């Protein structure tokens, strides 16, 4: 299985076989978050910095950065957020936008090797996003959907992922620098959707041997007891080959599931990480 290496100015994170699960923290996203949206609109970075530090402390390995604020100059805003984060934390960044101009601005301000979230198999996305990724020497998350939509089978998603890999290779992006997202839908809206995602992870792992991410919280959208559902889903995904899930590291139940998966998959020698987290939680009076 391939390894994907990402870097900040002072830290390197390697995703792949034999390495602990690399959690991508999802909380730097203004969608549905009024206070963060208001601060970003004013160009303020206090909450951005606090969220970054909190996620790092909770165990995130990378930080997803989304500045999708309607009406904002998102290229300018992405550049400003990237600069603020580099002053605040040494975690590598995952720049989250479908706009090639926004990605170019953020990558240009970044003093490391970022992950780009994301490119699809749609022709316009391939033509616009992949050259930006290649020009900045970044890695990229690929979503297996194309101009026909989202395939409703795991086999269909695998075929789209293979086509994205072919196009990435044509512009000089190595296969190990493409992380696949099998696409996670709300299981409350379609009871078969989670199984298709899990089957896609299994196929990607067996046939491509690349790293796999997924937006974990999408599975529970609209349902009660979301953390319990998310935690179960992420544990199943990790067992099938996912390596770098996007989730909220401030939810104790989610990080418990990730640490348990690390231990059970053999990525936590002598259970040292599990025990260390338990002792830290006991000292703070919280959950491990």
ABEGO torsion letter per residue (X at the ends): XBBBBBBBAABBBBBEBGBBBBBBBAABBABGBAAAAAAAAAGBAAAAAAAAAAAAAAGBABBBBBABBBGBBAAAAAAAAAAAAAAABABBBBBBBABAAAAAAAAAABBBBBBBOBBBABAAAAAAAAAAAAAAGBBBBBBBBBAAEBBABAAAAAAAAAAAAAAAAAAGBBAAABBBBAEBBBAAABAAAAAAAAAAAAAAAAAAGBBBBBBAAAAABGBBGAAAAAAAAAAAAAAAGBABBBBBAABAAAAAAAAAAAAAAGABBGGAAAAAAAAAAAAAGBBX
